[in-house]
Amino acid sequence: MQITLPQFQQLIRDLYGAKDSRRGVEGTFMWFMEEVGELSAALRGGTHEERVAEFADVLAWLATLANLAGVDLESAVRAKYGGGCPGCRLSPCVCDQAEKP
């Protein structure tokens, strides 16, 4: 099954939107941070399957936060990265390794 970013964001809205609205941004952000911590642990010592599951969880909680904040993830990504690196505007990025991005 292929799924686009807008389809995924809508899927998360359909599955959890009512519950997420009741929890609010602050409560949802705490869950998101917990999932980021679980991803960190999986990257340090988990199996490939654990990493896969944690990446999916982090993406789902990010989509939830975007839904609550009224952010269209596809538009946000396109606006920030659609023209290349936000720093040097090239693809691939040629920014100094010590610089962000």
N, C-alpha and C positions, 0 to 999 in steps of 0.2 A: 504494500500500500504506500503510495507516494502521498505526501501531505505538504502543502505550502505553509509558510509562516502564518498568513492570515487564516488559513483553515485550522491550523493548530491553535491559534489564539481563540478562534470561535469555539473549537471543541472544548477547550478549557473553560470558556465562559458558559457553554451549555451544561457541562458536567458539574461545575462548582460555583457558578456565578452567584446564586442565592446565598449559599453558605459563606462565600468570600465577602459578599456585601455586609453580612451580619458581623463578620470578624473584623472588617475594616482594614485600612492600610497598615496601621501599626502592628496589629496582631499578625497579619499576613506577612509583613516584613520579618517578624521574628521567626516564623516558620521557614521563610526563604533562607534566612541566615543559618538556621539549623541544617537545612539541606546542603548549603554550601560547606558547612563543617563536615557533613557526612561525605561529600565529594572529596574534600581534602584528605580525609582518612582513607578513602578508597584509592586515591592517587598515590598515597604513600605506601600502602600495603595491601590493597584489596585485589581481588581477582578481576579479570577483564569484565566478567558479567556484573560484578558489583559496580565497577566504574560506569558501565553502560547504564545501569539502573539509576545511579546517582546523577549522571548527566541529564537523563530524562526528567528526573525529579526537579533539578535546578531549573531546567528550561520551563517546566510546567509552572513552578512557583513564580518565575520571572514573568511569564505570560499572565498569571493571575494578578500580579502587581500592576502590570501595564493595563490590564482591563480595569482595575479599580481606579487607576490614575487617569484613565481616558486616553491612553497612548496607543496608537496604532504602531505595532512593532515594525511592520514592513516599511512604513513611511519613515520611521525614525532611523532604521538601518540605511535605507536608500539616501536619506538626507545627509547622514554622517559619513557613510563609506562609499556611496555610489560614485563619487568622483575620484576614488583612490584613497590613499592614506590621508587622514585629516591634517597631518602635520606637513608632509612634503608634497602631497597631492599626486604622488606617483604610485604605480602598481607594477612590480612590487615596491614596497616601502624602502626608501634609502635613508631614513632618519638614522642618526647616530644611535648605536646600541644602548647607550645610557639614557637616551631621551624617551619620553613618552610621546607617541604611542609606541 
